[in-house]
Amino acid sequence: MGFFTEMFARPRPQDHQRYRAALALLHSMSNADRADIGIKPADFPRIAREMSTR
């Protein structure tokens, strides 16, 4: 049974880890930092996707 698990299990893509790190960075910013660069929490997923592909 272990063979089938290894055969069908896929490793997590690197982009996903970078996306999570970028999202954590955005959430850790203070409100003053967010206002300074002009982003809103609704923009976080889009910005994190852009950051993870670079």
mmCIF entry with sequence, helices, sheets and N, C-alpha, C, O atoms, coordinates in Angstrom:
data_MODEL
# 
_entry.id   MODEL 
# 
_entity.id                         1 
_entity.type                       polymer 
_entity.pdbx_number_of_molecules   1 
# 
_entity_poly.entity_id                      1 
_entity_poly.type                           'polypeptide(L)' 
_entity_poly.nstd_linkage                   no 
_entity_poly.nstd_monomer                   no 
_entity_poly.pdbx_seq_one_letter_code       MGFFTEMFARPRPQDHQRYRAALALLHSMSNADRADIGIKPADFPRIAREMSTR 
_entity_poly.pdbx_seq_one_letter_code_can   MGFFTEMFARPRPQDHQRYRAALALLHSMSNADRADIGIKPADFPRIAREMSTR 
_entity_poly.pdbx_strand_id                 A 
# 
loop_
_entity_poly_seq.entity_id 
_entity_poly_seq.num 
_entity_poly_seq.mon_id 
_entity_poly_seq.hetero 
1 1  MET n 
1 2  GLY n 
1 3  PHE n 
1 4  PHE n 
1 5  THR n 
1 6  GLU n 
1 7  MET n 
1 8  PHE n 
1 9  ALA n 
1 10 ARG n 
1 11 PRO n 
1 12 ARG n 
1 13 PRO n 
1 14 GLN n 
1 15 ASP n 
1 16 HIS n 
1 17 GLN n 
1 18 ARG n 
1 19 TYR n 
1 20 ARG n 
1 21 ALA n 
1 22 ALA n 
1 23 LEU n 
1 24 ALA n 
1 25 LEU n 
1 26 LEU n 
1 27 HIS n 
1 28 SER n 
1 29 MET n 
1 30 SER n 
1 31 ASN n 
1 32 ALA n 
1 33 ASP n 
1 34 ARG n 
1 35 ALA n 
1 36 ASP n 
1 37 ILE n 
1 38 GLY n 
1 39 ILE n 
1 40 LYS n 
1 41 PRO n 
1 42 ALA n 
1 43 ASP n 
1 44 PHE n 
1 45 PRO n 
1 46 ARG n 
1 47 ILE n 
1 48 ALA n 
1 49 ARG n 
1 50 GLU n 
1 51 MET n 
1 52 SER n 
1 53 THR n 
1 54 ARG n 
# 
_struct_asym.id          A 
_struct_asym.entity_id   1 
# 
loop_
_struct_conf.conf_type_id 
_struct_conf.id 
_struct_conf.pdbx_PDB_helix_id 
_struct_conf.beg_label_comp_id 
_struct_conf.beg_label_asym_id 
_struct_conf.beg_label_seq_id 
_struct_conf.pdbx_beg_PDB_ins_code 
_struct_conf.end_label_comp_id 
_struct_conf.end_label_asym_id 
_struct_conf.end_label_seq_id 
_struct_conf.pdbx_end_PDB_ins_code 
_struct_conf.beg_auth_comp_id 
_struct_conf.beg_auth_asym_id 
_struct_conf.beg_auth_seq_id 
_struct_conf.end_auth_comp_id 
_struct_conf.end_auth_asym_id 
_struct_conf.end_auth_seq_id 
_struct_conf.pdbx_PDB_helix_class 
_struct_conf.details 
_struct_conf.pdbx_PDB_helix_length 
HELX_P HELX_P1 AA1 GLY A 2  ? PHE A 8  ? GLY A 2  PHE A 8  1 ? 7  
HELX_P HELX_P2 AA2 GLN A 14 ? SER A 28 ? GLN A 14 SER A 28 1 ? 15 
HELX_P HELX_P3 AA3 ASN A 31 ? ILE A 37 ? ASN A 31 ILE A 37 1 ? 7  
HELX_P HELX_P4 AA4 PRO A 41 ? ASP A 43 ? PRO A 41 ASP A 43 5 ? 3  
HELX_P HELX_P5 AA5 PHE A 44 ? THR A 53 ? PHE A 44 THR A 53 1 ? 10 
# 
_struct_conf_type.id          HELX_P 
_struct_conf_type.criteria    ? 
_struct_conf_type.reference   ? 
# 
loop_
_atom_site.group_PDB 
_atom_site.id 
_atom_site.type_symbol 
_atom_site.label_atom_id 
_atom_site.label_alt_id 
_atom_site.label_comp_id 
_atom_site.label_asym_id 
_atom_site.label_entity_id 
_atom_site.label_seq_id 
_atom_site.pdbx_PDB_ins_code 
_atom_site.Cartn_x 
_atom_site.Cartn_y 
_atom_site.Cartn_z 
_atom_site.occupancy 
_atom_site.B_iso_or_equiv 
_atom_site.pdbx_formal_charge 
_atom_site.auth_seq_id 
_atom_site.auth_comp_id 
_atom_site.auth_asym_id 
_atom_site.auth_atom_id 
_atom_site.pdbx_PDB_model_num 
ATOM 1   N N  . MET A 1 1  ? 0.806  -1.198 0.000   1.00 0.00 ? 1  MET A N  1 
ATOM 2   C CA . MET A 1 1  ? 0.000  0.000  0.000   1.00 0.00 ? 1  MET A CA 1 
ATOM 3   C C  . MET A 1 1  ? 0.850  1.263  0.000   1.00 0.00 ? 1  MET A C  1 
ATOM 4   O O  . MET A 1 1  ? 0.444  2.287  -0.550  1.00 0.00 ? 1  MET A O  1 
ATOM 5   N N  . GLY A 1 2  ? 2.018  1.195  0.610   1.00 0.00 ? 2  GLY A N  1 
ATOM 6   C CA . GLY A 1 2  ? 2.895  2.356  0.631   1.00 0.00 ? 2  GLY A CA 1 
ATOM 7   C C  . GLY A 1 2  ? 3.307  2.774  -0.763  1.00 0.00 ? 2  GLY A C  1 
ATOM 8   O O  . GLY A 1 2  ? 3.502  3.960  -1.031  1.00 0.00 ? 2  GLY A O  1 
ATOM 9   N N  . PHE A 1 3  ? 3.442  1.792  -1.665  1.00 0.00 ? 3  PHE A N  1 
ATOM 10  C CA . PHE A 1 3  ? 3.837  2.096  -3.035  1.00 0.00 ? 3  PHE A CA 1 
ATOM 11  C C  . PHE A 1 3  ? 2.804  2.993  -3.713  1.00 0.00 ? 3  PHE A C  1 
ATOM 12  O O  . PHE A 1 3  ? 3.161  3.975  -4.365  1.00 0.00 ? 3  PHE A O  1 
ATOM 13  N N  . PHE A 1 4  ? 1.524  2.653  -3.557  1.00 0.00 ? 4  PHE A N  1 
ATOM 14  C CA . PHE A 1 4  ? 0.470  3.443  -4.192  1.00 0.00 ? 4  PHE A CA 1 
ATOM 15  C C  . PHE A 1 4  ? 0.414  4.857  -3.615  1.00 0.00 ? 4  PHE A C  1 
ATOM 16  O O  . PHE A 1 4  ? 0.176  5.822  -4.341  1.00 0.00 ? 4  PHE A O  1 
ATOM 17  N N  . THR A 1 5  ? 0.632  4.970  -2.318  1.00 0.00 ? 5  THR A N  1 
ATOM 18  C CA . THR A 1 5  ? 0.630  6.298  -1.700  1.00 0.00 ? 5  THR A CA 1 
ATOM 19  C C  . THR A 1 5  ? 1.746  7.148  -2.275  1.00 0.00 ? 5  THR A C  1 
ATOM 20  O O  . THR A 1 5  ? 1.534  8.317  -2.598  1.00 0.00 ? 5  THR A O  1 
ATOM 21  N N  . GLU A 1 6  ? 2.940  6.570  -2.406  1.00 0.00 ? 6  GLU A N  1 
ATOM 22  C CA . GLU A 1 6  ? 4.071  7.311  -2.953  1.00 0.00 ? 6  GLU A CA 1 
ATOM 23  C C  . GLU A 1 6  ? 3.869  7.621  -4.432  1.00 0.00 ? 6  GLU A C  1 
ATOM 24  O O  . GLU A 1 6  ? 4.309  8.663  -4.917  1.00 0.00 ? 6  GLU A O  1 
ATOM 25  N N  . MET A 1 7  ? 3.209  6.723  -5.142  1.00 0.00 ? 7  MET A N  1 
ATOM 26  C CA . MET A 1 7  ? 3.013  6.922  -6.568  1.00 0.00 ? 7  MET A CA 1 
ATOM 27  C C  . MET A 1 7  ? 2.048  8.084  -6.841  1.00 0.00 ? 7  MET A C  1 
ATOM 28  O O  . MET A 1 7  ? 2.240  8.840  -7.793  1.00 0.00 ? 7  MET A O  1 
ATOM 29  N N  . PHE A 1 8  ? 1.016  8.223  -6.010  1.00 0.00 ? 8  PHE A N  1 
ATOM 30  C CA . PHE A 1 8  ? 0.003  9.239  -6.266  1.00 0.00 ? 8  PHE A CA 1 
ATOM 31  C C  . PHE A 1 8  ? 0.209  10.528 -5.476  1.00 0.00 ? 8  PHE A C  1 
ATOM 32  O O  . PHE A 1 8  ? -0.409 11.545 -5.789  1.00 0.00 ? 8  PHE A O  1 
ATOM 33  N N  . ALA A 1 9  ? 1.053  10.502 -4.478  1.00 0.00 ? 9  ALA A N  1 
ATOM 34  C CA . ALA A 1 9  ? 1.300  11.716 -3.691  1.00 0.00 ? 9  ALA A CA 1 
ATOM 35  C C  . ALA A 1 9  ? 2.232  12.636 -4.466  1.00 0.00 ? 9  ALA A C  1 
ATOM 36  O O  . ALA A 1 9  ? 3.245  12.203 -5.014  1.00 0.00 ? 9  ALA A O  1 
ATOM 37  N N  . ARG A 1 10 ? 1.873  13.894 -4.499  1.00 0.00 ? 10 ARG A N  1 
ATOM 38  C CA . ARG A 1 10 ? 2.712  14.869 -5.198  1.00 0.00 ? 10 ARG A CA 1 
ATOM 39  C C  . ARG A 1 10 ? 3.268  15.862 -4.191  1.00 0.00 ? 10 ARG A C  1 
ATOM 40  O O  . ARG A 1 10 ? 2.580  16.228 -3.238  1.00 0.00 ? 10 ARG A O  1 
ATOM 41  N N  . PRO A 1 11 ? 4.487  16.296 -4.387  1.00 0.00 ? 11 PRO A N  1 
ATOM 42  C CA . PRO A 1 11 ? 5.024  17.318 -3.482  1.00 0.00 ? 11 PRO A CA 1 
ATOM 43  C C  . PRO A 1 11 ? 4.331  18.657 -3.711  1.00 0.00 ? 11 PRO A C  1 
ATOM 44  O O  . PRO A 1 11 ? 3.822  18.931 -4.797  1.00 0.00 ? 11 PRO A O  1 
ATOM 45  N N  . ARG A 1 12 ? 4.321  19.465 -2.693  1.00 0.00 ? 12 ARG A N  1 
ATOM 46  C CA . ARG A 1 12 ? 3.700  20.794 -2.786  1.00 0.00 ? 12 ARG A CA 1 
ATOM 47  C C  . ARG A 1 12 ? 4.556  21.685 -3.680  1.00 0.00 ? 12 ARG A C  1 
ATOM 48  O O  . ARG A 1 12 ? 5.775  21.727 -3.515  1.00 0.00 ? 12 ARG A O  1 
ATOM 49  N N  . PRO A 1 13 ? 3.949  22.392 -4.614  1.00 0.00 ? 13 PRO A N  1 
ATOM 50  C CA . PRO A 1 13 ? 4.735  23.272 -5.485  1.00 0.00 ? 13 PRO A CA 1 
ATOM 51  C C  . PRO A 1 13 ? 5.421  24.378 -4.691  1.00 0.00 ? 13 PRO A C  1 
ATOM 52  O O  . PRO A 1 13 ? 4.908  24.822 -3.664  1.00 0.00 ? 13 PRO A O  1 
ATOM 53  N N  . GLN A 1 14 ? 6.571  24.815 -5.165  1.00 0.00 ? 14 GLN A N  1 
ATOM 54  C CA . GLN A 1 14 ? 7.323  25.863 -4.495  1.00 0.00 ? 14 GLN A CA 1 
ATOM 55  C C  . GLN A 1 14 ? 6.556  27.179 -4.504  1.00 0.00 ? 14 GLN A C  1 
ATOM 56  O O  . GLN A 1 14 ? 6.664  27.958 -3.557  1.00 0.00 ? 14 GLN A O  1 
ATOM 57  N N  . ASP A 1 15 ? 5.786  27.441 -5.551  1.00 0.00 ? 15 ASP A N  1 
ATOM 58  C CA . ASP A 1 15 ? 5.030  28.689 -5.622  1.00 0.00 ? 15 ASP A CA 1 
ATOM 59  C C  . ASP A 1 15 ? 4.059  28.821 -4.458  1.00 0.00 ? 15 ASP A C  1 
ATOM 60  O O  . ASP A 1 15 ? 3.817  29.920 -3.959  1.00 0.00 ? 15 ASP A O  1 
ATOM 61  N N  . HIS A 1 16 ? 3.506  27.686 -4.029  1.00 0.00 ? 16 HIS A N  1 
ATOM 62  C CA . HIS A 1 16 ? 2.550  27.728 -2.929  1.00 0.00 ? 16 HIS A CA 1 
ATOM 63  C C  . HIS A 1 16 ? 3.229  28.170 -1.630  1.00 0.00 ? 16 HIS A C  1 
ATOM 64  O O  . HIS A 1 16 ? 2.655  28.936 -0.857  1.00 0.00 ? 16 HIS A O  1 
ATOM 65  N N  . GLN A 1 17 ? 4.437  27.692 -1.395  1.00 0.00 ? 17 GLN A N  1 
ATOM 66  C CA . GLN A 1 17 ? 5.166  28.092 -0.193  1.00 0.00 ? 17 GLN A CA 1 
ATOM 67  C C  . GLN A 1 17 ? 5.541  29.563 -0.256  1.00 0.00 ? 17 GLN A C  1 
ATOM 68  O O  . GLN A 1 17 ? 5.458  30.272 0.746   1.00 0.00 ? 17 GLN A O  1 
ATOM 69  N N  . ARG A 1 18 ? 5.953  30.021 -1.424  1.00 0.00 ? 18 ARG A N  1 
ATOM 70  C CA . ARG A 1 18 ? 6.286  31.442 -1.569  1.00 0.00 ? 18 ARG A CA 1 
ATOM 71  C C  . ARG A 1 18 ? 5.038  32.307 -1.412  1.00 0.00 ? 18 ARG A C  1 
ATOM 72  O O  . ARG A 1 18 ? 5.110  33.401 -0.852  1.00 0.00 ? 18 ARG A O  1 
ATOM 73  N N  . TYR A 1 19 ? 3.892  31.825 -1.905  1.00 0.00 ? 19 TYR A N  1 
ATOM 74  C CA . TYR A 1 19 ? 2.629  32.558 -1.756  1.00 0.00 ? 19 TYR A CA 1 
ATOM 75  C C  . TYR A 1 19 ? 2.270  32.706 -0.281  1.00 0.00 ? 19 TYR A C  1 
ATOM 76  O O  . TYR A 1 19 ? 1.884  33.788 0.164   1.00 0.00 ? 19 TYR A O  1 
ATOM 77  N N  . ARG A 1 20 ? 2.397  31.621 0.473   1.00 0.00 ? 20 ARG A N  1 
ATOM 78  C CA . ARG A 1 20 ? 2.073  31.674 1.898   1.00 0.00 ? 20 ARG A CA 1 
ATOM 79  C C  . ARG A 1 20 ? 3.012  32.608 2.646   1.00 0.00 ? 20 ARG A C  1 
ATOM 80  O O  . ARG A 1 20 ? 2.586  33.320 3.556   1.00 0.00 ? 20 ARG A O  1 
ATOM 81  N N  . ALA A 1 21 ? 4.293  32.610 2.268   1.00 0.00 ? 21 ALA A N  1 
ATOM 82  C CA . ALA A 1 21 ? 5.253  33.509 2.916   1.00 0.00 ? 21 ALA A CA 1 
ATOM 83  C C  . ALA A 1 21 ? 4.936  34.967 2.592   1.00 0.00 ? 21 ALA A C  1 
ATOM 84  O O  . ALA A 1 21 ? 5.013  35.829 3.468   1.00 0.00 ? 21 ALA A O  1 
ATOM 85  N N  . ALA A 1 22 ? 4.581  35.242 1.346   1.00 0.00 ? 22 ALA A N  1 
ATOM 86  C CA . ALA A 1 22 ? 4.241  36.612 0.951   1.00 0.00 ? 22 ALA A CA 1 
ATOM 87  C C  . ALA A 1 22 ? 2.970  37.075 1.652   1.00 0.00 ? 22 ALA A C  1 
ATOM 88  O O  . ALA A 1 22 ? 2.875  38.226 2.079   1.00 0.00 ? 22 ALA A O  1 
ATOM 89  N N  . LEU A 1 23 ? 1.998  36.184 1.769   1.00 0.00 ? 23 LEU A N  1 
ATOM 90  C CA . LEU A 1 23 ? 0.751  36.536 2.447   1.00 0.00 ? 23 LEU A CA 1 
ATOM 91  C C  . LEU A 1 23 ? 1.002  36.807 3.927   1.00 0.00 ? 23 LEU A C  1 
ATOM 92  O O  . LEU A 1 23 ? 0.421  37.731 4.495   1.00 0.00 ? 23 LEU A O  1 
ATOM 93  N N  . ALA A 1 24 ? 1.860  36.010 4.552   1.00 0.00 ? 24 ALA A N  1 
ATOM 94  C CA . ALA A 1 24 ? 2.200  36.238 5.959   1.00 0.00 ? 24 ALA A CA 1 
ATOM 95  C C  . ALA A 1 24 ? 2.903  37.577 6.138   1.00 0.00 ? 24 ALA A C  1 
ATOM 96  O O  . ALA A 1 24 ? 2.663  38.283 7.117   1.00 0.00 ? 24 ALA A O  1 
ATOM 97  N N  . LEU A 1 25 ? 3.769  37.924 5.194   1.00 0.00 ? 25 LEU A N  1 
ATOM 98  C CA . LEU A 1 25 ? 4.462  39.213 5.254   1.00 0.00 ? 25 LEU A CA 1 
ATOM 99  C C  . LEU A 1 25 ? 3.466  40.367 5.160   1.00 0.00 ? 25 LEU A C  1 
ATOM 100 O O  . LEU A 1 25 ? 3.568  41.340 5.906   1.00 0.00 ? 25 LEU A O  1 
ATOM 101 N N  . LEU A 1 26 ? 2.514  40.258 4.255   1.00 0.00 ? 26 LEU A N  1 
ATOM 102 C CA . LEU A 1 26 ? 1.514  41.316 4.098   1.00 0.00 ? 26 LEU A CA 1 
ATOM 103 C C  . LEU A 1 26 ? 0.641  41.456 5.347   1.00 0.00 ? 26 LEU A C  1 
ATOM 104 O O  . LEU A 1 26 ? 0.299  42.568 5.749   1.00 0.00 ? 26 LEU A O  1 
ATOM 105 N N  . HIS A 1 27 ? 0.285  40.329 5.954   1.00 0.00 ? 27 HIS A N  1 
ATOM 106 C CA . HIS A 1 27 ? -0.551 40.378 7.156   1.00 0.00 ? 27 HIS A CA 1 
ATOM 107 C C  . HIS A 1 27 ? 0.215  40.920 8.358   1.00 0.00 ? 27 HIS A C  1 
ATOM 108 O O  . HIS A 1 27 ? -0.395 41.440 9.292   1.00 0.00 ? 27 HIS A O  1 
ATOM 109 N N  . SER A 1 28 ? 1.533  40.805 8.347   1.00 0.00 ? 28 SER A N  1 
ATOM 110 C CA . SER A 1 28 ? 2.317  41.267 9.492   1.00 0.00 ? 28 SER A CA 1 
ATOM 111 C C  . SER A 1 28 ? 2.584  42.770 9.456   1.00 0.00 ? 28 SER A C  1 
ATOM 112 O O  . SER A 1 28 ? 3.077  43.332 10.433  1.00 0.00 ? 28 SER A O  1 
ATOM 113 N N  . MET A 1 29 ? 2.268  43.420 8.349   1.00 0.00 ? 29 MET A N  1 
ATOM 114 C CA . MET A 1 29 ? 2.495  44.860 8.242   1.00 0.00 ? 29 MET A CA 1 
ATOM 115 C C  . MET A 1 29 ? 1.514  45.629 9.128   1.00 0.00 ? 29 MET A C  1 
ATOM 116 O O  . MET A 1 29 ? 0.377  45.203 9.331   1.00 0.00 ? 29 MET A O  1 
ATOM 117 N N  . SER A 1 30 ? 1.968  46.754 9.645   1.00 0.00 ? 30 SER A N  1 
ATOM 118 C CA . SER A 1 30 ? 1.082  47.592 10.457  1.00 0.00 ? 30 SER A CA 1 
ATOM 119 C C  . SER A 1 30 ? 0.153  48.391 9.545   1.00 0.00 ? 30 SER A C  1 
ATOM 120 O O  . SER A 1 30 ? 0.378  48.491 8.339   1.00 0.00 ? 30 SER A O  1 
ATOM 121 N N  . ASN A 1 31 ? -0.878 48.948 10.134  1.00 0.00 ? 31 ASN A N  1 
ATOM 122 C CA . ASN A 1 31 ? -1.820 49.761 9.354   1.00 0.00 ? 31 ASN A CA 1 
ATOM 123 C C  . ASN A 1 31 ? -1.135 50.973 8.748   1.00 0.00 ? 31 ASN A C  1 
ATOM 124 O O  . ASN A 1 31 ? -1.469 51.384 7.637   1.00 0.00 ? 31 ASN A O  1 
ATOM 125 N N  . ALA A 1 32 ? -0.176 51.552 9.468   1.00 0.00 ? 32 ALA A N  1 
ATOM 126 C CA . ALA A 1 32 ? 0.549  52.714 8.944   1.00 0.00 ? 32 ALA A CA 1 
ATOM 127 C C  . ALA A 1 32 ? 1.374  52.326 7.721   1.00 0.00 ? 32 ALA A C  1 
ATOM 128 O O  . ALA A 1 32 ? 1.437  53.078 6.749   1.00 0.00 ? 32 ALA A O  1 
ATOM 129 N N  . ASP A 1 33 ? 2.016  51.138 7.767   1.00 0.00 ? 33 ASP A N  1 
ATOM 130 C CA . ASP A 1 33 ? 2.795  50.676 6.613   1.00 0.00 ? 33 ASP A CA 1 
ATOM 131 C C  . ASP A 1 33 ? 1.892  50.441 5.408   1.00 0.00 ? 33 ASP A C  1 
ATOM 132 O O  . ASP A 1 33 ? 2.238  50.799 4.282   1.00 0.00 ? 33 ASP A O  1 
ATOM 133 N N  . ARG A 1 34 ? 0.746  49.843 5.652   1.00 0.00 ? 34 ARG A N  1 
ATOM 134 C CA . ARG A 1 34 ? -0.200 49.591 4.556   1.00 0.00 ? 34 ARG A CA 1 
ATOM 135 C C  . ARG A 1 34 ? -0.676 50.898 3.941   1.00 0.00 ? 34 ARG A C  1 
ATOM 136 O O  . ARG A 1 34 ? -0.755 51.018 2.718   1.00 0.00 ? 34 ARG A O  1 
ATOM 137 N N  . ALA A 1 35 ? -0.994 51.874 4.780   1.00 0.00 ? 35 ALA A N  1 
ATOM 138 C CA . ALA A 1 35 ? -1.467 53.165 4.281   1.00 0.00 ? 35 ALA A CA 1 
ATOM 139 C C  . ALA A 1 35 ? -0.357 53.887 3.535   1.00 0.00 ? 35 ALA A C  1 
ATOM 140 O O  . ALA A 1 35 ? -0.618 54.603 2.568   1.00 0.00 ? 35 ALA A O  1 
ATOM 141 N N  . ASP A 1 36 ? 0.881  53.701 3.981   1.00 0.00 ? 36 ASP A N  1 
ATOM 142 C CA . ASP A 1 36 ? 2.018  54.373 3.357   1.00 0.00 ? 36 ASP A CA 1 
ATOM 143 C C  . ASP A 1 36 ? 2.205  53.928 1.909   1.00 0.00 ? 36 ASP A C  1 
ATOM 144 O O  . ASP A 1 36 ? 2.506  54.747 1.040   1.00 0.00 ? 36 ASP A O  1 
ATOM 145 N N  . ILE A 1 37 ? 2.028  52.632 1.647   1.00 0.00 ? 37 ILE A N  1 
ATOM 146 C CA . ILE A 1 37 ? 2.222  52.143 0.279   1.00 0.00 ? 37 ILE A CA 1 
ATOM 147 C C  . ILE A 1 37 ? 0.902  52.005 -0.479  1.00 0.00 ? 37 ILE A C  1 
ATOM 148 O O  . ILE A 1 37 ? 0.894  51.676 -1.665  1.00 0.00 ? 37 ILE A O  1 
ATOM 149 N N  . GLY A 1 38 ? -0.210 52.258 0.207   1.00 0.00 ? 38 GLY A N  1 
ATOM 150 C CA . GLY A 1 38 ? -1.503 52.320 -0.468  1.00 0.00 ? 38 GLY A CA 1 
ATOM 151 C C  . GLY A 1 38 ? -2.126 50.994 -0.830  1.00 0.00 ? 38 GLY A C  1 
ATOM 152 O O  . GLY A 1 38 ? -2.718 50.866 -1.902  1.00 0.00 ? 38 GLY A O  1 
ATOM 153 N N  . ILE A 1 39 ? -2.007 49.990 0.043   1.00 0.00 ? 39 ILE A N  1 
ATOM 154 C CA . ILE A 1 39 ? -2.683 48.718 -0.225  1.00 0.00 ? 39 ILE A CA 1 
ATOM 155 C C  . ILE A 1 39 ? -3.733 48.466 0.846   1.00 0.00 ? 39 ILE A C  1 
ATOM 156 O O  . ILE A 1 39 ? -3.631 48.965 1.967   1.00 0.00 ? 39 ILE A O  1 
ATOM 157 N N  . LYS A 1 40 ? -4.736 47.688 0.484   1.00 0.00 ? 40 LYS A N  1 
ATOM 158 C CA . LYS A 1 40 ? -5.811 47.335 1.402   1.00 0.00 ? 40 LYS A CA 1 
ATOM 159 C C  . LYS A 1 40 ? -5.817 45.820 1.579   1.00 0.00 ? 40 LYS A C  1 
ATOM 160 O O  . LYS A 1 40 ? -5.355 45.096 0.697   1.00 0.00 ? 40 LYS A O  1 
ATOM 161 N N  . PRO A 1 41 ? -6.335 45.330 2.705   1.00 0.00 ? 41 PRO A N  1 
ATOM 162 C CA . PRO A 1 41 ? -6.363 43.879 2.935   1.00 0.00 ? 41 PRO A CA 1 
ATOM 163 C C  . PRO A 1 41 ? -7.060 43.091 1.828   1.00 0.00 ? 41 PRO A C  1 
ATOM 164 O O  . PRO A 1 41 ? -6.733 41.923 1.615   1.00 0.00 ? 41 PRO A O  1 
ATOM 165 N N  . ALA A 1 42 ? -7.999 43.692 1.129   1.00 0.00 ? 42 ALA A N  1 
ATOM 166 C CA . ALA A 1 42 ? -8.671 42.991 0.031   1.00 0.00 ? 42 ALA A CA 1 
ATOM 167 C C  . ALA A 1 42 ? -7.708 42.708 -1.122  1.00 0.00 ? 42 ALA A C  1 
ATOM 168 O O  . ALA A 1 42 ? -7.947 41.800 -1.919  1.00 0.00 ? 42 ALA A O  1 
ATOM 169 N N  . ASP A 1 43 ? -6.630 43.473 -1.215  1.00 0.00 ? 43 ASP A N  1 
ATOM 170 C CA . ASP A 1 43 ? -5.644 43.282 -2.281  1.00 0.00 ? 43 ASP A CA 1 
ATOM 171 C C  . ASP A 1 43 ? -4.589 42.235 -1.939  1.00 0.00 ? 43 ASP A C  1 
ATOM 172 O O  . ASP A 1 43 ? -3.797 41.866 -2.806  1.00 0.00 ? 43 ASP A O  1 
ATOM 173 N N  . PHE A 1 44 ? -4.556 41.747 -0.697  1.00 0.00 ? 44 PHE A N  1 
ATOM 174 C CA . PHE A 1 44 ? -3.484 40.852 -0.266  1.00 0.00 ? 44 PHE A CA 1 
ATOM 175 C C  . PHE A 1 44 ? -3.336 39.599 -1.135  1.00 0.00 ? 44 PHE A C  1 
ATOM 176 O O  . PHE A 1 44 ? -2.214 39.284 -1.533  1.00 0.00 ? 44 PHE A O  1 
ATOM 177 N N  . PRO A 1 45 ? -4.414 38.869 -1.448  1.00 0.00 ? 45 PRO A N  1 
ATOM 178 C CA . PRO A 1 45 ? -4.227 37.663 -2.269  1.00 0.00 ? 45 PRO A CA 1 
ATOM 179 C C  . PRO A 1 45 ? -3.625 37.957 -3.641  1.00 0.00 ? 45 PRO A C  1 
ATOM 180 O O  . PRO A 1 45 ? -2.761 37.217 -4.114  1.00 0.00 ? 45 PRO A O  1 
ATOM 181 N N  . ARG A 1 46 ? -4.076 39.026 -4.273  1.00 0.00 ? 46 ARG A N  1 
ATOM 182 C CA . ARG A 1 46 ? -3.535 39.372 -5.594  1.00 0.00 ? 46 ARG A CA 1 
ATOM 183 C C  . ARG A 1 46 ? -2.062 39.751 -5.495  1.00 0.00 ? 46 ARG A C  1 
ATOM 184 O O  . ARG A 1 46 ? -1.248 39.307 -6.305  1.00 0.00 ? 46 ARG A O  1 
ATOM 185 N N  . ILE A 1 47 ? -1.726 40.559 -4.517  1.00 0.00 ? 47 ILE A N  1 
ATOM 186 C CA . ILE A 1 47 ? -0.334 40.989 -4.353  1.00 0.00 ? 47 ILE A CA 1 
ATOM 187 C C  . ILE A 1 47 ? 0.550  39.799 -4.002  1.00 0.00 ? 47 ILE A C  1 
ATOM 188 O O  . ILE A 1 47 ? 1.666  39.691 -4.511  1.00 0.00 ? 47 ILE A O  1 
ATOM 189 N N  . ALA A 1 48 ? 0.070  38.902 -3.139  1.00 0.00 ? 48 ALA A N  1 
ATOM 190 C CA . ALA A 1 48 ? 0.852  37.722 -2.763  1.00 0.00 ? 48 ALA A CA 1 
ATOM 191 C C  . ALA A 1 48 ? 1.083  36.815 -3.968  1.00 0.00 ? 48 ALA A C  1 
ATOM 192 O O  . ALA A 1 48 ? 2.164  36.244 -4.107  1.00 0.00 ? 48 ALA A O  1 
ATOM 193 N N  . ARG A 1 49 ? 0.080  36.672 -4.845  1.00 0.00 ? 49 ARG A N  1 
ATOM 194 C CA . ARG A 1 49 ? 0.274  35.865 -6.060  1.00 0.00 ? 49 ARG A CA 1 
ATOM 195 C C  . ARG A 1 49 ? 1.347  36.479 -6.942  1.00 0.00 ? 49 ARG A C  1 
ATOM 196 O O  . ARG A 1 49 ? 2.195  35.767 -7.480  1.00 0.00 ? 49 ARG A O  1 
ATOM 197 N N  . GLU A 1 50 ? 1.312  37.810 -7.093  1.00 0.00 ? 50 GLU A N  1 
ATOM 198 C CA . GLU A 1 50 ? 2.322  38.479 -7.914  1.00 0.00 ? 50 GLU A CA 1 
ATOM 199 C C  . GLU A 1 50 ? 3.710  38.332 -7.302  1.00 0.00 ? 50 GLU A C  1 
ATOM 200 O O  . GLU A 1 50 ? 4.691  38.133 -8.019  1.00 0.00 ? 50 GLU A O  1 
ATOM 201 N N  . MET A 1 51 ? 3.792  38.432 -5.975  1.00 0.00 ? 51 MET A N  1 
ATOM 202 C CA . MET A 1 51 ? 5.088  38.299 -5.306  1.00 0.00 ? 51 MET A CA 1 
ATOM 203 C C  . MET A 1 51 ? 5.639  36.880 -5.438  1.00 0.00 ? 51 MET A C  1 
ATOM 204 O O  . MET A 1 51 ? 6.850  36.699 -5.565  1.00 0.00 ? 51 MET A O  1 
ATOM 205 N N  . SER A 1 52 ? 4.769  35.880 -5.410  1.00 0.00 ? 52 SER A N  1 
ATOM 206 C CA . SER A 1 52 ? 5.242  34.495 -5.442  1.00 0.00 ? 52 SER A CA 1 
ATOM 207 C C  . SER A 1 52 ? 5.735  34.073 -6.818  1.00 0.00 ? 52 SER A C  1 
ATOM 208 O O  . SER A 1 52 ? 6.530  33.140 -6.923  1.00 0.00 ? 52 SER A O  1 
ATOM 209 N N  . THR A 1 53 ? 5.282  34.740 -7.871  1.00 0.00 ? 53 THR A N  1 
ATOM 210 C CA . THR A 1 53 ? 5.730  34.352 -9.212  1.00 0.00 ? 53 THR A CA 1 
ATOM 211 C C  . THR A 1 53 ? 7.045  35.006 -9.591  1.00 0.00 ? 53 THR A C  1 
ATOM 212 O O  . THR A 1 53 ? 7.692  34.577 -10.546 1.00 0.00 ? 53 THR A O  1 
ATOM 213 N N  . ARG A 1 54 ? 7.450  36.025 -8.870  1.00 0.00 ? 54 ARG A N  1 
ATOM 214 C CA . ARG A 1 54 ? 8.706  36.717 -9.182  1.00 0.00 ? 54 ARG A CA 1 
ATOM 215 C C  . ARG A 1 54 ? 9.890  35.979 -8.649  1.00 0.00 ? 54 ARG A C  1 
ATOM 216 O O  . ARG A 1 54 ? 11.024 36.424 -8.824  1.00 0.00 ? 54 ARG A O  1 
# 
